[in-house]
Amino acid sequence: MFCVYVLKSLRNNKRYIGYTGKSVEERLREHNSGTNIFTRQNKPFVLIYKEEYSIKSEAIKREKFLKSGIGRKFLDDTTRP
């Protein structure tokens, strides 16, 4: 199983969009421990959105979509409180 996920920084409200073959909870812990430069500088993060896929290529395609202008608009509409 593959998951596309969206995290929101509690520090500055920036979003991080990624995909993983791990559990989303495990990946969130990794981001909050500072495993890459972007997440290290913008942590802590909370999970605000996720989608599951059985095929890796579909998850990658969806991740790329969510990073596009239309995808960002979709996330703004979907994750708005």
PyMOL Python script that loads the backbone (N, CA, C, O; Angstrom):
from pymol import cmd

cmd.read_pdbstr("""\
ATOM      1  N   MET A   1       0.844  -1.179   0.000  1.00  0.00           N
ATOM      2  CA  MET A   1       0.000   0.000   0.000  1.00  0.00           C
ATOM      3  C   MET A   1       0.889   1.241   0.000  1.00  0.00           C
ATOM      4  O   MET A   1       1.907   1.288   0.689  1.00  0.00           O
ATOM      5  N   PHE A   2       0.494   2.234  -0.773  1.00  0.00           N
ATOM      6  CA  PHE A   2       1.212   3.503  -0.860  1.00  0.00           C
ATOM      7  C   PHE A   2       0.254   4.614  -0.460  1.00  0.00           C
ATOM      8  O   PHE A   2      -0.952   4.531  -0.697  1.00  0.00           O
ATOM      9  N   CYS A   3       0.798   5.630   0.135  1.00  0.00           N
ATOM     10  CA  CYS A   3      -0.037   6.712   0.628  1.00  0.00           C
ATOM     11  C   CYS A   3       0.534   8.052   0.184  1.00  0.00           C
ATOM     12  O   CYS A   3       1.735   8.300   0.294  1.00  0.00           O
ATOM     13  N   VAL A   4      -0.345   8.910  -0.319  1.00  0.00           N
ATOM     14  CA  VAL A   4      -0.005  10.301  -0.592  1.00  0.00           C
ATOM     15  C   VAL A   4      -0.500  11.072   0.619  1.00  0.00           C
ATOM     16  O   VAL A   4      -1.625  10.870   1.075  1.00  0.00           O
ATOM     17  N   TYR A   5       0.342  11.957   1.139  1.00  0.00           N
ATOM     18  CA  TYR A   5      -0.037  12.658   2.362  1.00  0.00           C
ATOM     19  C   TYR A   5       0.323  14.132   2.272  1.00  0.00           C
ATOM     20  O   TYR A   5       1.211  14.534   1.521  1.00  0.00           O
ATOM     21  N   VAL A   6      -0.389  14.919   3.055  1.00  0.00           N
ATOM     22  CA  VAL A   6      -0.144  16.348   3.130  1.00  0.00           C
ATOM     23  C   VAL A   6       0.028  16.704   4.601  1.00  0.00           C
ATOM     24  O   VAL A   6      -0.822  16.403   5.439  1.00  0.00           O
ATOM     25  N   LEU A   7       1.146  17.351   4.888  1.00  0.00           N
ATOM     26  CA  LEU A   7       1.429  17.810   6.237  1.00  0.00           C
ATOM     27  C   LEU A   7       1.334  19.327   6.275  1.00  0.00           C
ATOM     28  O   LEU A   7       1.569  20.000   5.272  1.00  0.00           O
ATOM     29  N   LYS A   8       0.991  19.851   7.430  1.00  0.00           N
ATOM     30  CA  LYS A   8       0.942  21.300   7.615  1.00  0.00           C
ATOM     31  C   LYS A   8       1.877  21.668   8.757  1.00  0.00           C
ATOM     32  O   LYS A   8       1.831  21.071   9.833  1.00  0.00           O
ATOM     33  N   SER A   9       2.727  22.663   8.506  1.00  0.00           N
ATOM     34  CA  SER A   9       3.644  23.135   9.527  1.00  0.00           C
ATOM     35  C   SER A   9       2.894  23.955  10.568  1.00  0.00           C
ATOM     36  O   SER A   9       2.145  24.869  10.224  1.00  0.00           O
ATOM     37  N   LEU A  10       3.095  23.629  11.822  1.00  0.00           N
ATOM     38  CA  LEU A  10       2.499  24.424  12.901  1.00  0.00           C
ATOM     39  C   LEU A  10       3.303  25.698  13.132  1.00  0.00           C
ATOM     40  O   LEU A  10       2.831  26.625  13.792  1.00  0.00           O
ATOM     41  N   ARG A  11       4.508  25.742  12.592  1.00  0.00           N
ATOM     42  CA  ARG A  11       5.372  26.917  12.740  1.00  0.00           C
ATOM     43  C   ARG A  11       4.944  28.044  11.803  1.00  0.00           C
ATOM     44  O   ARG A  11       4.870  29.200  12.219  1.00  0.00           O
ATOM     45  N   ASN A  12       4.659  27.711  10.528  1.00  0.00           N
ATOM     46  CA  ASN A  12       4.410  28.771   9.556  1.00  0.00           C
ATOM     47  C   ASN A  12       3.293  28.446   8.552  1.00  0.00           C
ATOM     48  O   ASN A  12       3.130  29.158   7.561  1.00  0.00           O
ATOM     49  N   ASN A  13       2.535  27.389   8.798  1.00  0.00           N
ATOM     50  CA  ASN A  13       1.397  26.979   7.968  1.00  0.00           C
ATOM     51  C   ASN A  13       1.776  26.507   6.564  1.00  0.00           C
ATOM     52  O   ASN A  13       0.888  26.368   5.722  1.00  0.00           O
ATOM     53  N   LYS A  14       3.049  26.256   6.277  1.00  0.00           N
ATOM     54  CA  LYS A  14       3.439  25.717   4.976  1.00  0.00           C
ATOM     55  C   LYS A  14       3.006  24.266   4.887  1.00  0.00           C
ATOM     56  O   LYS A  14       2.909  23.563   5.893  1.00  0.00           O
ATOM     57  N   ARG A  15       2.744  23.828   3.649  1.00  0.00           N
ATOM     58  CA  ARG A  15       2.360  22.433   3.417  1.00  0.00           C
ATOM     59  C   ARG A  15       3.538  21.653   2.859  1.00  0.00           C
ATOM     60  O   ARG A  15       4.388  22.186   2.146  1.00  0.00           O
ATOM     61  N   TYR A  16       3.559  20.369   3.207  1.00  0.00           N
ATOM     62  CA  TYR A  16       4.517  19.440   2.631  1.00  0.00           C
ATOM     63  C   TYR A  16       3.701  18.309   2.036  1.00  0.00           C
ATOM     64  O   TYR A  16       2.858  17.726   2.717  1.00  0.00           O
ATOM     65  N   ILE A  17       3.944  17.991   0.763  1.00  0.00           N
ATOM     66  CA  ILE A  17       3.207  16.934   0.071  1.00  0.00           C
ATOM     67  C   ILE A  17       4.196  15.842  -0.305  1.00  0.00           C
ATOM     68  O   ILE A  17       5.248  16.118  -0.882  1.00  0.00           O
ATOM     69  N   GLY A  18       3.857  14.613   0.020  1.00  0.00           N
ATOM     70  CA  GLY A  18       4.747  13.501  -0.306  1.00  0.00           C
ATOM     71  C   GLY A  18       3.970  12.214  -0.474  1.00  0.00           C
ATOM     72  O   GLY A  18       2.753  12.169  -0.300  1.00  0.00           O
ATOM     73  N   TYR A  19       4.709  11.162  -0.818  1.00  0.00           N
ATOM     74  CA  TYR A  19       4.112   9.822  -0.859  1.00  0.00           C
ATOM     75  C   TYR A  19       5.072   8.873  -0.168  1.00  0.00           C
ATOM     76  O   TYR A  19       6.269   9.142  -0.067  1.00  0.00           O
ATOM     77  N   THR A  20       4.535   7.760   0.307  1.00  0.00           N
ATOM     78  CA  THR A  20       5.361   6.807   1.021  1.00  0.00           C
ATOM     79  C   THR A  20       4.787   5.402   0.917  1.00  0.00           C
ATOM     80  O   THR A  20       3.589   5.222   0.701  1.00  0.00           O
ATOM     81  N   GLY A  21       5.636   4.431   1.070  1.00  0.00           N
ATOM     82  CA  GLY A  21       5.231   3.043   1.181  1.00  0.00           C
ATOM     83  C   GLY A  21       5.178   2.626   2.641  1.00  0.00           C
ATOM     84  O   GLY A  21       4.748   1.517   2.959  1.00  0.00           O
ATOM     85  N   LYS A  22       5.613   3.511   3.529  1.00  0.00           N
ATOM     86  CA  LYS A  22       5.565   3.274   4.970  1.00  0.00           C
ATOM     87  C   LYS A  22       4.205   3.717   5.500  1.00  0.00           C
ATOM     88  O   LYS A  22       3.373   4.227   4.749  1.00  0.00           O
ATOM     89  N   SER A  23       3.993   3.523   6.771  1.00  0.00           N
ATOM     90  CA  SER A  23       2.759   4.062   7.360  1.00  0.00           C
ATOM     91  C   SER A  23       2.906   5.580   7.445  1.00  0.00           C
ATOM     92  O   SER A  23       4.008   6.096   7.630  1.00  0.00           O
ATOM     93  N   VAL A  24       1.791   6.283   7.308  1.00  0.00           N
ATOM     94  CA  VAL A  24       1.816   7.742   7.358  1.00  0.00           C
ATOM     95  C   VAL A  24       2.277   8.213   8.735  1.00  0.00           C
ATOM     96  O   VAL A  24       2.986   9.215   8.839  1.00  0.00           O
ATOM     97  N   GLU A  25       1.889   7.512   9.776  1.00  0.00           N
ATOM     98  CA  GLU A  25       2.279   7.891  11.128  1.00  0.00           C
ATOM     99  C   GLU A  25       3.799   7.799  11.295  1.00  0.00           C
ATOM    100  O   GLU A  25       4.415   8.670  11.910  1.00  0.00           O
ATOM    101  N   GLU A  26       4.393   6.746  10.748  1.00  0.00           N
ATOM    102  CA  GLU A  26       5.847   6.589  10.815  1.00  0.00           C
ATOM    103  C   GLU A  26       6.540   7.706  10.035  1.00  0.00           C
ATOM    104  O   GLU A  26       7.535   8.267  10.494  1.00  0.00           O
ATOM    105  N   ARG A  27       6.011   8.024   8.857  1.00  0.00           N
ATOM    106  CA  ARG A  27       6.604   9.069   8.026  1.00  0.00           C
ATOM    107  C   ARG A  27       6.473  10.431   8.708  1.00  0.00           C
ATOM    108  O   ARG A  27       7.393  11.245   8.628  1.00  0.00           O
ATOM    109  N   LEU A  28       5.360  10.691   9.368  1.00  0.00           N
ATOM    110  CA  LEU A  28       5.177  11.939  10.110  1.00  0.00           C
ATOM    111  C   LEU A  28       6.218  12.054  11.222  1.00  0.00           C
ATOM    112  O   LEU A  28       6.803  13.119  11.419  1.00  0.00           O
ATOM    113  N   ARG A  29       6.448  10.962  11.944  1.00  0.00           N
ATOM    114  CA  ARG A  29       7.479  10.969  13.002  1.00  0.00           C
ATOM    115  C   ARG A  29       8.848  11.297  12.406  1.00  0.00           C
ATOM    116  O   ARG A  29       9.612  12.067  12.987  1.00  0.00           O
ATOM    117  N   GLU A  30       9.155  10.712  11.246  1.00  0.00           N
ATOM    118  CA  GLU A  30      10.440  10.996  10.594  1.00  0.00           C
ATOM    119  C   GLU A  30      10.553  12.473  10.230  1.00  0.00           C
ATOM    120  O   GLU A  30      11.590  13.092  10.467  1.00  0.00           O
ATOM    121  N   HIS A  31       9.501  13.036   9.659  1.00  0.00           N
ATOM    122  CA  HIS A  31       9.533  14.453   9.296  1.00  0.00           C
ATOM    123  C   HIS A  31       9.709  15.331  10.533  1.00  0.00           C
ATOM    124  O   HIS A  31      10.479  16.291  10.509  1.00  0.00           O
ATOM    125  N   ASN A  32       9.009  15.009  11.597  1.00  0.00           N
ATOM    126  CA  ASN A  32       9.103  15.809  12.810  1.00  0.00           C
ATOM    127  C   ASN A  32      10.436  15.644  13.530  1.00  0.00           C
ATOM    128  O   ASN A  32      10.789  16.462  14.380  1.00  0.00           O
ATOM    129  N   SER A  33      11.182  14.583  13.192  1.00  0.00           N
ATOM    130  CA  SER A  33      12.516  14.427  13.772  1.00  0.00           C
ATOM    131  C   SER A  33      13.568  15.102  12.891  1.00  0.00           C
ATOM    132  O   SER A  33      14.749  15.109  13.239  1.00  0.00           O
ATOM    133  N   GLY A  34      13.149  15.671  11.749  1.00  0.00           N
ATOM    134  CA  GLY A  34      14.053  16.450  10.910  1.00  0.00           C
ATOM    135  C   GLY A  34      14.885  15.641   9.935  1.00  0.00           C
ATOM    136  O   GLY A  34      16.093  15.854   9.835  1.00  0.00           O
ATOM    137  N   THR A  35      14.260  14.709   9.207  1.00  0.00           N
ATOM    138  CA  THR A  35      15.014  13.851   8.290  1.00  0.00           C
ATOM    139  C   THR A  35      15.385  14.524   6.975  1.00  0.00           C
ATOM    140  O   THR A  35      16.268  14.030   6.273  1.00  0.00           O
ATOM    141  N   ASN A  36      14.743  15.633   6.615  1.00  0.00           N
ATOM    142  CA  ASN A  36      15.202  16.369   5.434  1.00  0.00           C
ATOM    143  C   ASN A  36      15.211  17.864   5.738  1.00  0.00           C
ATOM    144  O   ASN A  36      14.630  18.302   6.731  1.00  0.00           O
ATOM    145  N   ILE A  37      15.863  18.635   4.896  1.00  0.00           N
ATOM    146  CA  ILE A  37      16.091  20.056   5.174  1.00  0.00           C
ATOM    147  C   ILE A  37      14.787  20.830   5.322  1.00  0.00           C
ATOM    148  O   ILE A  37      14.633  21.600   6.271  1.00  0.00           O
ATOM    149  N   PHE A  38      13.840  20.638   4.394  1.00  0.00           N
ATOM    150  CA  PHE A  38      12.590  21.394   4.458  1.00  0.00           C
ATOM    151  C   PHE A  38      11.847  21.119   5.753  1.00  0.00           C
ATOM    152  O   PHE A  38      11.424  22.048   6.440  1.00  0.00           O
ATOM    153  N   THR A  39      11.688  19.846   6.088  1.00  0.00           N
ATOM    154  CA  THR A  39      10.908  19.537   7.290  1.00  0.00           C
ATOM    155  C   THR A  39      11.662  19.927   8.551  1.00  0.00           C
ATOM    156  O   THR A  39      11.041  20.297   9.547  1.00  0.00           O
ATOM    157  N   ARG A  40      12.971  19.853   8.530  1.00  0.00           N
ATOM    158  CA  ARG A  40      13.761  20.254   9.700  1.00  0.00           C
ATOM    159  C   ARG A  40      13.546  21.738   9.999  1.00  0.00           C
ATOM    160  O   ARG A  40      13.447  22.131  11.161  1.00  0.00           O
ATOM    161  N   GLN A  41      13.473  22.558   8.955  1.00  0.00           N
ATOM    162  CA  GLN A  41      13.341  24.003   9.134  1.00  0.00           C
ATOM    163  C   GLN A  41      11.909  24.449   9.413  1.00  0.00           C
ATOM    164  O   GLN A  41      11.695  25.573   9.866  1.00  0.00           O
ATOM    165  N   ASN A  42      10.937  23.598   9.155  1.00  0.00           N
ATOM    166  CA  ASN A  42       9.538  24.005   9.281  1.00  0.00           C
ATOM    167  C   ASN A  42       8.734  23.186  10.284  1.00  0.00           C
ATOM    168  O   ASN A  42       7.524  23.382  10.391  1.00  0.00           O
ATOM    169  N   LYS A  43       9.355  22.288  11.012  1.00  0.00           N
ATOM    170  CA  LYS A  43       8.635  21.446  11.962  1.00  0.00           C
ATOM    171  C   LYS A  43       8.169  22.244  13.156  1.00  0.00           C
ATOM    172  O   LYS A  43       8.721  23.313  13.416  1.00  0.00           O
ATOM    173  N   PRO A  44       7.195  21.786  13.885  1.00  0.00           N
ATOM    174  CA  PRO A  44       6.507  20.499  13.807  1.00  0.00           C
ATOM    175  C   PRO A  44       5.379  20.510  12.767  1.00  0.00           C
ATOM    176  O   PRO A  44       4.842  21.558  12.408  1.00  0.00           O
ATOM    177  N   PHE A  45       5.045  19.312  12.304  1.00  0.00           N
ATOM    178  CA  PHE A  45       4.002  19.108  11.303  1.00  0.00           C
ATOM    179  C   PHE A  45       2.863  18.282  11.881  1.00  0.00           C
ATOM    180  O   PHE A  45       3.039  17.499  12.815  1.00  0.00           O
ATOM    181  N   VAL A  46       1.687  18.485  11.293  1.00  0.00           N
ATOM    182  CA  VAL A  46       0.534  17.634  11.575  1.00  0.00           C
ATOM    183  C   VAL A  46      -0.007  17.140  10.240  1.00  0.00           C
ATOM    184  O   VAL A  46       0.110  17.824   9.223  1.00  0.00           O
ATOM    185  N   LEU A  47      -0.592  15.967  10.247  1.00  0.00           N
ATOM    186  CA  LEU A  47      -1.194  15.388   9.052  1.00  0.00           C
ATOM    187  C   LEU A  47      -2.550  16.052   8.817  1.00  0.00           C
ATOM    188  O   LEU A  47      -3.393  16.091   9.713  1.00  0.00           O
ATOM    189  N   ILE A  48      -2.755  16.578   7.591  1.00  0.00           N
ATOM    190  CA  ILE A  48      -4.048  17.208   7.302  1.00  0.00           C
ATOM    191  C   ILE A  48      -4.819  16.493   6.198  1.00  0.00           C
ATOM    192  O   ILE A  48      -6.009  16.751   6.015  1.00  0.00           O
ATOM    193  N   TYR A  49      -4.150  15.585   5.448  1.00  0.00           N
ATOM    194  CA  TYR A  49      -4.847  14.919   4.342  1.00  0.00           C
ATOM    195  C   TYR A  49      -4.041  13.696   3.924  1.00  0.00           C
ATOM    196  O   TYR A  49      -2.810  13.711   3.962  1.00  0.00           O
ATOM    197  N   LYS A  50      -4.749  12.629   3.523  1.00  0.00           N
ATOM    198  CA  LYS A  50      -4.067  11.453   2.977  1.00  0.00           C
ATOM    199  C   LYS A  50      -4.987  10.689   2.048  1.00  0.00           C
ATOM    200  O   LYS A  50      -6.210  10.738   2.178  1.00  0.00           O
ATOM    201  N   GLU A  51      -4.381   9.979   1.106  1.00  0.00           N
ATOM    202  CA  GLU A  51      -5.081   9.093   0.176  1.00  0.00           C
ATOM    203  C   GLU A  51      -4.242   7.827   0.034  1.00  0.00           C
ATOM    204  O   GLU A  51      -3.013   7.903   0.022  1.00  0.00           O
ATOM    205  N   GLU A  52      -4.878   6.677  -0.072  1.00  0.00           N
ATOM    206  CA  GLU A  52      -4.167   5.409  -0.200  1.00  0.00           C
ATOM    207  C   GLU A  52      -4.308   4.849  -1.605  1.00  0.00           C
ATOM    208  O   GLU A  52      -5.358   4.972  -2.237  1.00  0.00           O
ATOM    209  N   TYR A  53      -3.226   4.229  -2.088  1.00  0.00           N
ATOM    210  CA  TYR A  53      -3.177   3.623  -3.421  1.00  0.00           C
ATOM    211  C   TYR A  53      -2.494   2.267  -3.323  1.00  0.00           C
ATOM    212  O   TYR A  53      -1.608   2.060  -2.494  1.00  0.00           O
ATOM    213  N   SER A  54      -2.912   1.360  -4.170  1.00  0.00           N
ATOM    214  CA  SER A  54      -2.280   0.046  -4.184  1.00  0.00           C
ATOM    215  C   SER A  54      -1.122  -0.011  -5.183  1.00  0.00           C
ATOM    216  O   SER A  54      -0.290  -0.917  -5.125  1.00  0.00           O
ATOM    217  N   ILE A  55      -1.074   0.960  -6.098  1.00  0.00           N
ATOM    218  CA  ILE A  55      -0.035   0.981  -7.130  1.00  0.00           C
ATOM    219  C   ILE A  55       0.830   2.229  -6.942  1.00  0.00           C
ATOM    220  O   ILE A  55       0.323   3.350  -6.894  1.00  0.00           O
ATOM    221  N   LYS A  56       2.141   2.016  -6.837  1.00  0.00           N
ATOM    222  CA  LYS A  56       3.084   3.100  -6.578  1.00  0.00           C
ATOM    223  C   LYS A  56       2.986   4.218  -7.617  1.00  0.00           C
ATOM    224  O   LYS A  56       2.993   5.395  -7.258  1.00  0.00           O
ATOM    225  N   SER A  57       2.895   3.862  -8.894  1.00  0.00           N
ATOM    226  CA  SER A  57       2.860   4.879  -9.952  1.00  0.00           C
ATOM    227  C   SER A  57       1.635   5.781  -9.830  1.00  0.00           C
ATOM    228  O   SER A  57       1.699   6.959 -10.179  1.00  0.00           O
ATOM    229  N   GLU A  58       0.525   5.240  -9.339  1.00  0.00           N
ATOM    230  CA  GLU A  58      -0.676   6.062  -9.125  1.00  0.00           C
ATOM    231  C   GLU A  58      -0.453   7.060  -7.994  1.00  0.00           C
ATOM    232  O   GLU A  58      -0.894   8.206  -8.079  1.00  0.00           O
ATOM    233  N   ALA A  59       0.231   6.629  -6.938  1.00  0.00           N
ATOM    234  CA  ALA A  59       0.533   7.523  -5.815  1.00  0.00           C
ATOM    235  C   ALA A  59       1.457   8.646  -6.268  1.00  0.00           C
ATOM    236  O   ALA A  59       1.266   9.800  -5.885  1.00  0.00           O
ATOM    237  N   ILE A  60       2.451   8.318  -7.074  1.00  0.00           N
ATOM    238  CA  ILE A  60       3.379   9.334  -7.577  1.00  0.00           C
ATOM    239  C   ILE A  60       2.650  10.335  -8.463  1.00  0.00           C
ATOM    240  O   ILE A  60       2.880  11.541  -8.374  1.00  0.00           O
ATOM    241  N   LYS A  61       1.776   9.829  -9.313  1.00  0.00           N
ATOM    242  CA  LYS A  61       0.997  10.703 -10.196  1.00  0.00           C
ATOM    243  C   LYS A  61       0.118  11.652  -9.377  1.00  0.00           C
ATOM    244  O   LYS A  61       0.021  12.837  -9.696  1.00  0.00           O
ATOM    245  N   ARG A  62      -0.516  11.141  -8.332  1.00  0.00           N
ATOM    246  CA  ARG A  62      -1.385  11.974  -7.496  1.00  0.00           C
ATOM    247  C   ARG A  62      -0.564  13.005  -6.718  1.00  0.00           C
ATOM    248  O   ARG A  62      -0.986  14.151  -6.567  1.00  0.00           O
ATOM    249  N   GLU A  63       0.602  12.599  -6.227  1.00  0.00           N
ATOM    250  CA  GLU A  63       1.486  13.544  -5.529  1.00  0.00           C
ATOM    251  C   GLU A  63       1.841  14.712  -6.453  1.00  0.00           C
ATOM    252  O   GLU A  63       1.779  15.871  -6.042  1.00  0.00           O
ATOM    253  N   LYS A  64       2.209  14.410  -7.688  1.00  0.00           N
ATOM    254  CA  LYS A  64       2.554  15.462  -8.651  1.00  0.00           C
ATOM    255  C   LYS A  64       1.355  16.372  -8.911  1.00  0.00           C
ATOM    256  O   LYS A  64       1.510  17.588  -9.025  1.00  0.00           O
ATOM    257  N   PHE A  65       0.164  15.786  -9.006  1.00  0.00           N
ATOM    258  CA  PHE A  65      -1.041  16.592  -9.195  1.00  0.00           C
ATOM    259  C   PHE A  65      -1.246  17.547  -8.023  1.00  0.00           C
ATOM    260  O   PHE A  65      -1.507  18.733  -8.229  1.00  0.00           O
ATOM    261  N   LEU A  66      -1.131  17.041  -6.802  1.00  0.00           N
ATOM    262  CA  LEU A  66      -1.368  17.873  -5.625  1.00  0.00           C
ATOM    263  C   LEU A  66      -0.348  19.001  -5.508  1.00  0.00           C
ATOM    264  O   LEU A  66      -0.616  20.009  -4.854  1.00  0.00           O
ATOM    265  N   LYS A  67       0.809  18.846  -6.127  1.00  0.00           N
ATOM    266  CA  LYS A  67       1.832  19.894  -6.123  1.00  0.00           C
ATOM    267  C   LYS A  67       1.605  20.917  -7.232  1.00  0.00           C
ATOM    268  O   LYS A  67       2.283  21.943  -7.270  1.00  0.00           O
ATOM    269  N   SER A  68       0.659  20.653  -8.137  1.00  0.00           N
ATOM    270  CA  SER A  68       0.359  21.577  -9.233  1.00  0.00           C
ATOM    271  C   SER A  68      -0.576  22.674  -8.738  1.00  0.00           C
ATOM    272  O   SER A  68      -1.082  22.605  -7.619  1.00  0.00           O
ATOM    273  N   GLY A  69      -0.803  23.679  -9.567  1.00  0.00           N
ATOM    274  CA  GLY A  69      -1.709  24.769  -9.209  1.00  0.00           C
ATOM    275  C   GLY A  69      -3.118  24.288  -8.925  1.00  0.00           C
ATOM    276  O   GLY A  69      -3.732  24.694  -7.939  1.00  0.00           O
ATOM    277  N   ILE A  70      -3.634  23.420  -9.792  1.00  0.00           N
ATOM    278  CA  ILE A  70      -4.991  22.887  -9.596  1.00  0.00           C
ATOM    279  C   ILE A  70      -5.032  22.015  -8.343  1.00  0.00           C
ATOM    280  O   ILE A  70      -6.011  22.042  -7.596  1.00  0.00           O
ATOM    281  N   GLY A  71      -3.975  21.248  -8.115  1.00  0.00           N
ATOM    282  CA  GLY A  71      -3.908  20.401  -6.926  1.00  0.00           C
ATOM    283  C   GLY A  71      -3.854  21.209  -5.645  1.00  0.00           C
ATOM    284  O   GLY A  71      -4.485  20.846  -4.653  1.00  0.00           O
ATOM    285  N   ARG A  72      -3.102  22.307  -5.657  1.00  0.00           N
ATOM    286  CA  ARG A  72      -3.049  23.173  -4.469  1.00  0.00           C
ATOM    287  C   ARG A  72      -4.424  23.785  -4.192  1.00  0.00           C
ATOM    288  O   ARG A  72      -4.833  23.908  -3.037  1.00  0.00           O
ATOM    289  N   LYS A  73      -5.130  24.166  -5.255  1.00  0.00           N
ATOM    290  CA  LYS A  73      -6.492  24.704  -5.096  1.00  0.00           C
ATOM    291  C   LYS A  73      -7.407  23.636  -4.494  1.00  0.00           C
ATOM    292  O   LYS A  73      -8.199  23.929  -3.597  1.00  0.00           O
ATOM    293  N   PHE A  74      -7.300  22.392  -4.987  1.00  0.00           N
ATOM    294  CA  PHE A  74      -8.072  21.272  -4.443  1.00  0.00           C
ATOM    295  C   PHE A  74      -7.801  21.134  -2.952  1.00  0.00           C
ATOM    296  O   PHE A  74      -8.735  20.992  -2.163  1.00  0.00           O
ATOM    297  N   LEU A  75      -6.525  21.175  -2.557  1.00  0.00           N
ATOM    298  CA  LEU A  75      -6.190  21.037  -1.143  1.00  0.00           C
ATOM    299  C   LEU A  75      -6.704  22.214  -0.324  1.00  0.00           C
ATOM    300  O   LEU A  75      -7.157  22.035   0.806  1.00  0.00           O
ATOM    301  N   ASP A  76      -6.635  23.411  -0.888  1.00  0.00           N
ATOM    302  CA  ASP A  76      -7.175  24.574  -0.167  1.00  0.00           C
ATOM    303  C   ASP A  76      -8.663  24.374   0.114  1.00  0.00           C
ATOM    304  O   ASP A  76      -9.131  24.649   1.218  1.00  0.00           O
ATOM    305  N   ASP A  77      -9.392  23.901  -0.871  1.00  0.00           N
ATOM    306  CA  ASP A  77     -10.847  23.687  -0.726  1.00  0.00           C
ATOM    307  C   ASP A  77     -11.155  22.516   0.200  1.00  0.00           C
ATOM    308  O   ASP A  77     -12.123  22.564   0.959  1.00  0.00           O
ATOM    309  N   THR A  78     -10.339  21.462   0.142  1.00  0.00           N
ATOM    310  CA  THR A  78     -10.583  20.241   0.903  1.00  0.00           C
ATOM    311  C   THR A  78     -10.185  20.357   2.362  1.00  0.00           C
ATOM    312  O   THR A  78     -10.869  19.823   3.235  1.00  0.00           O
ATOM    313  N   THR A  79      -9.087  21.048   2.637  1.00  0.00           N
ATOM    314  CA  THR A  79      -8.553  21.073   3.996  1.00  0.00           C
ATOM    315  C   THR A  79      -8.908  22.340   4.751  1.00  0.00           C
ATOM    316  O   THR A  79      -8.441  22.545   5.872  1.00  0.00           O
ATOM    317  N   ARG A  80      -9.717  23.181   4.160  1.00  0.00           N
ATOM    318  CA  ARG A  80     -10.132  24.418   4.828  1.00  0.00           C
ATOM    319  C   ARG A  80     -11.003  24.061   6.029  1.00  0.00           C
ATOM    320  O   ARG A  80     -11.935  23.266   5.906  1.00  0.00           O
ATOM    321  N   PRO A  81     -10.702  24.649   7.197  1.00  0.00           N
ATOM    322  CA  PRO A  81     -11.500  24.329   8.408  1.00  0.00           C
ATOM    323  C   PRO A  81     -12.908  24.859   8.344  1.00  0.00           C
ATOM    324  O   PRO A  81     -13.683  24.667   9.282  1.00  0.00           O
TER     325      PRO A  81
END
""", "prot")
cmd.dss("prot")
cmd.show_as("cartoon", "prot")
cmd.util.cbc("prot")
cmd.orient("prot")
